[in-house]
Amino acid sequence: MKVTTVARPGPVSHAIDQKITSDITTALQQVRTVGSTFIVNDTPWYAVTDRAKVTPCVMNSAKFISGQFLKNLTAFGWSREKEIVEQKIDAYISIPESGQAFRISSDKFLHFFEEYLTTPEGHNAAQEAGALNRLFSRLYESFVSRPFVHPGQMSAVLQKHAQPVPESVTVRVGLEFETGNIASSFRSLYKLGFLYNEGEIDAGVFITSIDKNSCATRIWPASNRNGSFQELQQRNYKRMVVLPLWEFGFAPDGFSSTAGYLGSDGNLYVPSATKSSHLYNSVAYDVYVGEREKKVLKRVQPLLPPGTP
């Protein structure tokens, strides 16, 4: 599987960043269908609706990807399907930090914020946030409300604001893996943001399709599963991100008409032919039996109008 690191959070140590990035990348790359690769069959299929119409249907299950990924992730110490204050997230891990802890005191934060805006990092962050009050709140939660151990990652002009504190630091990370439509992606980001604002997590991980053309609409070509970073960026999703967030995009290694289809039980399957046919609007289809005994159709070819050579 192809994995793209879309974004890394600022206020985390190198060790934590390395742990999260390695866990996510490895667990995604261990989702395989052909040898050591993740190959998807994107052949068009059809089904008969309750109104006797023939429409495109989805053959690959999102559960195949998310289920295998989350199973792989548990090998690295993550808890699966964690429920916190009535919010169920896909995965969770708590990682102790090492090293001296720091905070920026509340009475010095305004001076820090003003100087932060003069740095290239601050200028870019302000543009991304879309409003200074959003950026102010994010930084306050990261550096005042919580201790941190990485002042060296700040610009030199800002490091003077970090004051050592006797606290120990444990980074609690919640994860959401999203393969649904764009509304589901925003719901996942909201859940992570809610838990962060409630003080239940300190950072988040969000994973979804990298784009439509090479991922979402190729795996699920006939559904509304169009959620992707490409789609999120068109909707300025960064403006609603309130917590330090790792963002990862995934895509298949390739596509093949001979590969098995992704089953909802985590296994591959191949539709079986019934040796019968179906005709709809002058188009012929061969009838197959797919997952869970569902009747599916593969288009043969349109019937030619009478008199066509």
Secondary structure, DSSP 4 states (H G I P E B T S, - for coil): -EEEEEE--SSS-HHHHHHHHHHHHHHHHT--SBTTB-EE----EEEE-TTS-EEEE--S-HHHHHHHHHHHHHTTTPEEEEEETTEEEEEEEEEE--S-EEE--HHHHHHHHHHHTTSHHHHHHHHHHSSHHHHHHHHHHHHTSS-BS-GGGS-HHHHTT-EEES---EEEEEEEE--S-HHHHHHHHHHHHHHHHTTS-SEEEEEEES-IIIIIHHHSTTSS---BHHHHHHTTGGGG--S-EEEEEEE-SEE-TTSPEE-TTSSEE--EEEEEEEEETTEEEEEEE-GGG-EEEEEEEEPPPTT--
